[in-house]
Amino acid sequence: MQAALSEYGLNSPLHLPEETSMSAVLQPHYDQFDPADILRGLYGDGIIGLKGAFTRRWVQDLREDIDMLFEEAKKRPGGALGRGPNRFYVEVHPERIRGFRDLISHPWVVAVCESVLGPDYRIVEAGFDVPGPGAANQPWHRDFTMPEATRTGRRLNSLAFNITTVDVEEDMGPFEIAPGTQWDEFSGCEKGMFPPPSLYHRYEARAQRKYPKMGDMSARSALTIHRGTANRSNKSRPVFVLGVDAPDATNSQHHDFQVTRQYYESLAVDLRSHLTCRVVDQLENITQAHTIEGLIKGIE
């Protein structure tokens, strides 16, 4: 298997579930989390969080994996997508993240997914954002077009989980979100993703900057209007992203989520059942399809 990985430039070993240290993960019980609180948060503000979901040691391992994968991605065409000046997004193979099983089996992740997306939720994306030094303010945006389930059915059918790999400080370009705007509709822009400047006053009035610490985790509707702010520090602010759909959502069409047969068969059956992925004999480089052209330039 290692030879197959090397053929594609994927040089780290497989991270099979038995290799992870569950002692590094702070595991609360599933029934600690009230579905009413989860729904109130995501249907209201559009974002919720859990402090101390993981230990700092677990997050340090995640950062090491991200740093290695980012260096690999920058060396191949299409490996790292630009999301503005010195800001990149990289999709990754789950088994190259040591704590991936810890993440998708975390009781809070399971509780949030089941409460909002139903028991048959589907994990469709794994990746990370890297806002580096010099990253500019992004325009206000959402990550994709509002689906009919939300527009006419007033239902959220996808979620994004984020895990910071640093203690976020003001000069590092904190994530900024305008709570309650996942329901906003506007015209005059491609795919309804970028509100016109005439609406910026609405988002600036609601704007909240987030300063999570290593170990914290958030869940949000990617429809909630948000942006990355300018990174004026000399440090990068990598954040891991897990994308999850309800059965009727179609975000999997924009991702090439793949695992090797060896890794797939090493996962518990209940975890496998939530993966929308290609099962392959050897990993292939990911050709990313979820480009967001409106973010390439960035603004000041």
C-alpha positions in Angstrom: 0.0 0.0 0.0 2.8 2.4 0.7 4.2 1.9 -2.7 0.8 2.8 -4.2 0.7 6.0 -2.1 4.2 7.0 -3.3 3.2 6.6 -6.9 0.8 9.5 -6.5 3.1 11.6 -4.3 1.0 10.7 -1.3 3.9 9.9 1.0 2.5 9.7 4.5 1.4 6.3 5.9 -2.3 5.4 6.2 -3.9 6.4 9.5 -6.0 3.4 10.3 -8.5 3.8 13.1 -6.7 1.6 15.6 -3.7 4.0 15.3 -5.5 6.9 16.9 -5.3 7.6 20.6 -8.8 8.1 21.9 -7.2 9.4 25.2 -6.3 12.5 23.2 -10.0 13.2 22.5 -12.3 14.7 25.1 -15.4 12.5 24.6 -18.7 13.6 26.2 -21.8 11.4 26.0 -24.1 11.7 23.1 -27.2 12.4 25.3 -25.6 15.5 26.8 -26.6 17.4 23.7 -30.2 18.6 23.4 -31.5 18.5 19.9 -33.7 21.6 20.7 -30.6 23.6 21.5 -28.8 22.5 18.4 -31.7 23.3 16.1 -32.3 26.6 17.9 -28.7 27.6 17.2 -28.4 26.5 13.6 -31.8 27.7 12.5 -31.4 30.9 14.5 -27.8 32.3 14.4 -26.6 29.7 11.8 -23.6 28.7 13.9 -23.0 26.9 17.1 -19.8 25.7 18.9 -18.4 23.3 21.4 -15.4 24.4 23.5 -12.8 21.8 24.3 -14.1 19.1 22.0 -10.5 17.8 21.5 -7.2 18.1 23.4 -4.5 20.4 22.3 -2.3 17.4 21.6 -4.9 16.1 19.2 -5.0 19.4 17.4 -1.2 19.6 17.2 -1.3 16.3 15.3 -4.0 17.7 13.0 -1.8 20.8 12.4 1.2 18.6 11.5 -0.9 16.7 9.0 -2.3 19.8 7.5 1.1 21.4 7.1 2.5 18.4 5.3 -0.6 18.0 3.0 -0.5 21.8 2.2 3.1 21.5 1.1 2.2 18.6 -1.1 -0.8 20.3 -2.6 1.1 23.5 -3.6 3.4 21.4 -5.7 0.8 20.0 -8.0 -1.6 21.7 -10.4 -5.0 22.3 -8.8 -3.9 21.0 -5.5 -4.5 24.2 -3.6 -7.4 26.4 -4.7 -7.0 30.2 -4.3 -9.7 31.8 -2.1 -8.2 35.3 -2.2 -4.7 36.7 -1.8 -2.5 34.2 0.1 -5.6 32.2 1.1 -6.1 28.6 0.0 -8.4 25.7 0.2 -7.2 22.0 -0.1 -9.4 18.9 -0.2 -7.8 15.9 1.4 -8.1 12.1 1.7 -9.6 11.3 5.1 -7.1 8.5 5.9 -4.2 11.0 5.8 -5.7 12.8 8.8 -4.7 10.9 11.9 -7.8 11.9 13.9 -10.4 11.6 11.2 -12.2 8.7 12.9 -12.2 10.6 16.2 -13.8 13.5 14.4 -16.6 11.7 12.6 -17.5 9.6 15.7 -17.4 12.5 18.1 -20.7 12.5 20.0 -21.3 16.2 19.4 -20.8 15.8 15.6 -23.1 12.8 15.6 -25.7 14.7 17.7 -25.6 17.8 15.5 -25.8 15.9 12.2 -28.7 13.7 13.4 -30.6 16.6 14.8 -30.4 18.8 11.7 -29.8 16.5 8.8 -31.5 13.3 10.0 -30.2 9.8 10.8 -29.0 9.1 7.3 -26.7 12.1 7.0 -23.8 11.9 4.6 -20.2 13.0 5.1 -19.1 14.4 1.7 -16.0 16.6 2.2 -12.8 16.8 4.1 -10.4 19.7 3.6 -8.8 22.8 5.1 -8.5 26.5 4.7 -5.2 28.3 5.1 -5.4 32.1 5.4 -1.7 33.0 5.4 0.1 36.3 6.3 -1.2 39.0 3.9 -4.6 37.4 3.3 -7.0 40.2 2.5 -10.6 40.7 3.6 -12.9 38.6 1.6 -16.2 39.9 0.3 -19.3 38.9 2.2 -20.5 35.6 0.8 -22.0 32.2 1.3 -20.3 29.0 0.1 -22.8 27.8 -2.5 -26.2 28.5 -4.0 -29.2 28.3 -1.6 -31.0 25.0 -2.4 -34.7 24.7 -2.8 -34.9 22.8 0.5 -33.9 26.0 2.2 -35.5 28.5 -0.2 -39.0 27.0 -0.3 -38.9 24.4 2.5 -37.1 26.6 5.1 -34.9 23.6 5.9 -31.1 23.3 6.3 -29.8 20.3 4.4 -26.0 20.7 4.8 -23.5 21.7 7.5 -19.9 22.6 7.8 -17.8 21.7 10.8 -14.7 23.8 11.5 -11.7 23.0 13.8 -9.1 25.7 14.3 -5.4 24.6 14.6 -4.3 27.8 16.4 -5.5 30.0 19.2 -7.1 32.7 17.0 -6.0 36.3 17.7 -7.3 39.6 16.3 -4.4 40.1 13.9 -4.6 36.6 12.4 -7.7 37.3 10.2 -10.6 35.9 12.3 -13.6 34.3 10.7 -16.5 36.8 10.7 -20.1 35.8 10.4 -23.5 37.6 10.2 -25.8 35.5 12.4 -29.3 34.7 11.1 -28.5 35.4 7.4 -28.7 31.9 6.2 -32.2 32.7 5.0 -31.3 35.9 3.1 -32.1 36.0 -0.6 -30.7 38.5 -3.0 -30.3 39.0 -6.8 -27.9 40.5 -9.1 -25.0 38.1 -8.5 -24.0 34.7 -9.9 -25.6 31.8 -8.0 -26.9 34.1 -5.3 -23.7 33.7 -3.3 -22.4 37.3 -3.1 -24.7 40.0 -1.7 -24.6 43.4 -3.3 -22.6 46.1 -1.5 -25.9 47.9 -0.9 -26.6 45.1 1.7 -23.3 45.2 3.4 -24.6 47.5 6.2 -26.9 44.6 7.2 -24.0 42.2 7.6 -21.6 44.7 9.2 -24.3 45.5 11.8 -24.7 41.8 12.7 -21.0 40.8 12.2 -19.4 38.6 14.9 -15.7 37.7 14.8 -14.8 34.3 16.2 -11.8 33.6 18.4 -11.7 29.9 19.0 -8.9 28.1 20.8 -7.2 24.9 19.9 -9.6 22.1 20.7 -12.8 24.0 20.0 -15.1 23.0 17.2 -18.0 24.8 15.4 -20.8 23.8 13.2 -22.5 26.2 10.8 -24.8 26.5 7.8 -22.5 27.5 4.9 -25.4 29.6 3.7 -24.9 32.0 6.6 -23.2 35.1 5.2 -19.6 35.3 6.3 -16.1 36.2 5.3 -12.4 35.8 6.2 -10.8 39.0 7.5 -7.4 40.3 6.7 -4.5 38.4 8.3 -2.1 41.1 9.4 0.1 38.8 11.5 3.1 36.7 10.4 1.3 33.4 11.2 -1.0 31.2 9.2 -4.4 30.3 10.6 -5.2 26.8 9.2 -8.7 25.4 9.9 -10.0 22.0 9.1 -13.4 21.6 7.3 -15.8 18.7 7.4 -18.8 18.9 5.0 -22.0 16.9 5.8 -25.2 16.6 3.8 -28.7 15.5 4.3 -29.7 12.7 1.9 -31.4 15.1 -0.5 -28.4 17.5 -0.8 -26.0 17.4 -3.7 -22.8 18.9 -2.4 -21.0 15.6 -3.0 -21.1 16.4 -6.7 -18.5 19.1 -6.1 -16.0 16.8 -4.2 -13.9 13.7 -4.9 -14.2 12.1 -1.5 -12.2 8.8 -1.7 -10.8 6.2 0.7 -8.8 3.0 0.1 -10.5 -0.3 0.6 -8.2 -1.1 3.4 -9.2 2.0 5.3 -12.9 1.7 4.5 -13.0 -1.9 5.8 -11.2 -0.9 9.0 -14.0 1.6 9.9 -16.9 0.5 12.0 -20.0 -0.3 10.0 -22.0 2.6 11.4 -19.2 5.1 10.4 -19.0 3.6 6.9 -22.7 4.0 6.4 -22.3 7.8 6.6 -19.6 8.2 4.0 -20.4 9.2 0.4 -17.1 8.3 -1.2 -15.3 6.3 -3.8 -13.6 3.2 -2.4 -10.4 2.7 -4.4 -7.5 0.3 -4.4 -5.0 3.2 -4.3 -5.5 6.9 -3.6 -5.6 9.3 -6.5 -4.8 13.0 -6.5 -8.0 15.0 -6.0 -9.1 17.4 -8.7 -11.0 20.0 -6.9 -14.3 21.2 -8.4 -15.6 23.6 -5.8 -14.1 26.8 -7.0 -15.5 30.2 -5.8 -14.4 32.7 -8.5 -15.7 35.7 -6.6 -13.2 35.1 -3.8 -10.1 35.1 -5.9 -9.4 38.8 -5.8 -10.3 39.7 -2.2 -10.9 43.2 -1.0 -9.4 45.6 1.4 
